[in-house]
């Protein structure tokens, strides 16, 4: 069975070759790669073209519009009945495709599969089985989100779902899971590491954490409309997020660094104003102090 690996890319000249090479090295041969360039201004496109002597690799270029529109474009043009998305700064682990694709061949109702990941620091991710008694859709609406790392889905169920809302620029992975989960297809977690996630300062979740978090809530709020039961699940999810934030805040308040900042905060703010090099130093110090005990 054929699988299309969709790779949206925006200014990842430094990493995109490794992402492509990780697919080329797979021991499963029935694949193609579709790179969707989201208006890169660096050398990302040239790196991709240097790999296109392999006719399984193709490229679509578009004006810069964000990761969700680029992902939607890739899915729309994907050749495979099964699609997986690979971030352009990450890699597939050896054997990733051969680990997952056989389960799609066995079950035509299987629409969504997720695995586990390891990041570049050696930390293993939080991919997990669904909570007891909940479907994928219900679990995500209630705030659970451990269908992370590499996600595979059957394109026919995506087409049934109505497709991604491209006005929501971030959290396209969460939106995809909700869309496909809502179709009622079978879902499956395979507890094996198939994905390598690169930790670096310029990941979207690092550069746009507020916007990404806001879009995650927006996605779930969109799917709750018209159903009292889904609205209840959504409210439960928001309450869970609130409880986690409160717990983190209590931990921060207990640390010595926080107490120091409260004592001398106004003086420090005047001395090291935001938007300056000294202010950037202050931000780094604050983050360091928050990690102290």
VENNORVEN-V616330 format. One record per residue. N is the residue number from 1. RES is the residue in one small letter. PHI is phi in radians with two decimals (* if undefined). Layout:
N&RES&PHI + N&RES&PHI
//
This chain:
1&x&* + 2&x&-1.47 + 3&x&-2.23 + 4&x&-1.75 + 5&x&-1.69 + 6&x&-1.60 + 7&x&-2.15 + 8&x&-1.27 + 9&x&-2.41 + 10&x&-2.50 + 11&x&0.95 + 12&x&-2.18 + 13&x&-0.92 + 14&x&-1.27 + 15&x&-2.06 + 16&x&-1.06 + 17&x&-1.08 + 18&x&-1.16 + 19&x&-1.08 + 20&x&-1.12 + 21&x&-1.11 + 22&x&-1.21 + 23&x&-1.39 + 24&x&-0.99 + 25&x&-1.41 + 26&x&-1.12 + 27&x&-1.49 + 28&x&-1.74 + 29&x&-1.76 + 30&x&-1.58 + 31&x&-2.51 + 32&x&-2.42 + 33&x&-1.99 + 34&x&-2.06 + 35&x&-1.59 + 36&x&-1.94 + 37&x&-1.47 + 38&x&-1.63 + 39&x&1.26 + 40&x&-1.03 + 41&x&-1.92 + 42&x&-1.84 + 43&x&-1.66 + 44&x&-1.00 + 45&x&-1.10 + 46&x&-1.12 + 47&x&-1.11 + 48&x&-1.08 + 49&x&-1.08 + 50&x&-1.19 + 51&x&-1.74 + 52&x&-1.47 + 53&x&-1.15 + 54&x&-1.43 + 55&x&-1.26 + 56&x&-1.46 + 57&x&-1.89 + 58&x&-2.31 + 59&x&-2.41 + 60&x&-2.08 + 61&x&-1.99 + 62&x&-2.48 + 63&x&-1.20 + 64&x&-1.08 + 65&x&-2.48 + 66&x&1.94 + 67&x&-1.22 + 68&x&-1.13 + 69&x&-1.05 + 70&x&-1.15 + 71&x&-1.13 + 72&x&-1.05 + 73&x&-1.11 + 74&x&-1.13 + 75&x&-1.12 + 76&x&-0.99 + 77&x&-1.75 + 78&x&-1.17 + 79&x&-1.42 + 80&x&-1.36 + 81&x&-1.19 + 82&x&-2.08 + 83&x&-2.26 + 84&x&-2.28 + 85&x&-1.88 + 86&x&-2.14 + 87&x&-1.16 + 88&x&-1.25 + 89&x&-1.85 + 90&x&-1.99 + 91&x&-2.52 + 92&x&-1.43 + 93&x&-1.32 + 94&x&-0.96 + 95&x&1.40 + 96&x&-1.05 + 97&x&-1.22 + 98&x&-1.25 + 99&x&-1.28 + 100&x&-1.76 + 101&x&-1.04 + 102&x&-1.03 + 103&x&-1.25 + 104&x&-1.21 + 105&x&-1.14 + 106&x&-1.42 + 107&x&-2.32 + 108&x&-1.21 + 109&x&-1.58 + 110&x&-1.30 + 111&x&-1.95 + 112&x&-2.63 + 113&x&-2.32 + 114&x&-2.30 + 115&x&-2.17 + 116&x&-1.97 + 117&x&-2.39 + 118&x&-2.24 + 119&x&-1.70 + 120&x&-1.25 + 121&x&-1.63 + 122&x&1.67 + 123&x&-1.29 + 124&x&-1.55 + 125&x&-1.31 + 126&x&-1.86 + 127&x&-0.99 + 128&x&-2.71 + 129&x&-1.27 + 130&x&-1.10 + 131&x&-1.05 + 132&x&-0.98 + 133&x&1.41 + 134&x&-2.02 + 135&x&-1.39 + 136&x&-0.99 + 137&x&-1.09 + 138&x&-1.12 + 139&x&-1.08 + 140&x&-1.19 + 141&x&-1.08 + 142&x&-1.59 + 143&x&1.78 + 144&x&-1.29 + 145&x&-2.64 + 146&x&-2.11 + 147&x&-1.59 + 148&x&-1.76 + 149&x&1.18 + 150&x&-1.34 + 151&x&-2.12 + 152&x&-1.96 + 153&x&-2.58 + 154&x&-1.51 + 155&x&-1.07 + 156&x&-1.07 + 157&x&-1.31 + 158&x&-1.06 + 159&x&-1.14 + 160&x&-1.15 + 161&x&-1.34 + 162&x&1.70 + 163&x&1.53 + 164&x&-1.19 + 165&x&-1.45 + 166&x&-1.35 + 167&x&-1.34 + 168&x&-1.67 + 169&x&-1.34 + 170&x&-2.05 + 171&x&0.92 + 172&x&-1.14 + 173&x&-1.16 + 174&x&-1.12 + 175&x&-1.12 + 176&x&-1.05 + 177&x&-1.09 + 178&x&-1.16 + 179&x&-1.03 + 180&x&-1.31 + 181&x&-1.06 + 182&x&-1.21 + 183&x&-1.27 + 184&x&1.48 + 185&x&-1.23 + 186&x&-1.27 + 187&x&-2.26 + 188&x&-2.69 + 189&x&-1.83 + 190&x&-1.90 + 191&x&-1.39 + 192&x&-2.22 + 193&x&-1.41 + 194&x&-2.14 + 195&x&-2.39 + 196&x&-2.00 + 197&x&-1.85 + 198&x&-1.53 + 199&x&-1.64 + 200&x&-2.72 + 201&x&-1.14 + 202&x&-1.81 + 203&x&-1.08 + 204&x&-1.01 + 205&x&-1.15 + 206&x&-1.49 + 207&x&-1.44 + 208&x&-2.28 + 209&x&-1.13 + 210&x&-1.16 + 211&x&-1.13 + 212&x&-1.13 + 213&x&-1.12 + 214&x&-1.12 + 215&x&-1.16 + 216&x&-1.07 + 217&x&-1.18 + 218&x&-1.09 + 219&x&-1.06 + 220&x&-1.17 + 221&x&-1.13 + 222&x&-1.08 + 223&x&-1.39 + 224&x&-1.41 + 225&x&-1.01 + 226&x&1.52 + 227&x&-2.49 + 228&x&-1.13 + 229&x&-1.12 + 230&x&-1.21 + 231&x&-1.09 + 232&x&-1.13 + 233&x&-1.06 + 234&x&-1.10 + 235&x&-1.09 + 236&x&-1.04 + 237&x&-1.08 + 238&x&-1.11 + 239&x&-1.12 + 240&x&-1.09 + 241&x&-1.07 + 242&x&-1.07 + 243&x&-1.10 + 244&x&-1.12 + 245&x&-1.13 + 246&x&-1.10 + 247&x&-1.09 + 248&x&-1.10 + 249&x&-1.14 + 250&x&-1.07 + 251&x&-1.12 + 252&x&-1.13 + 253&x&-1.15 + 254&x&-1.38 + 255&x&-1.38 + 256&x&-1.05 + 257&x&-1.05 + 258&x&-1.14 + 259&x&-1.07 + 260&x&-1.11 + 261&x&-1.16 + 262&x&-1.13 + 263&x&-1.22 + 264&x&-2.01 + 265&x&-1.02 + 266&x&-1.14 + 267&x&-1.13 + 268&x&-1.12 + 269&x&-1.07 + 270&x&-1.25 + 271&x&-1.35 + 272&x&-2.15 + 273&x&-1.17 + 274&x&-1.06 + 275&x&1.45 + 276&x&-2.14 + 277&x&-1.08 + 278&x&-1.17 + 279&x&-1.14 + 280&x&-1.15 + 281&x&-1.08 + 282&x&-1.04 + 283&x&-1.04 + 284&x&-1.11 + 285&x&-1.15 + 286&x&-1.03 + 287&x&-1.09 + 288&x&-1.16 + 289&x&-1.17 + 290&x&-1.12 + 291&x&-1.53 + 292&x&-1.45 + 293&x&-2.32
//
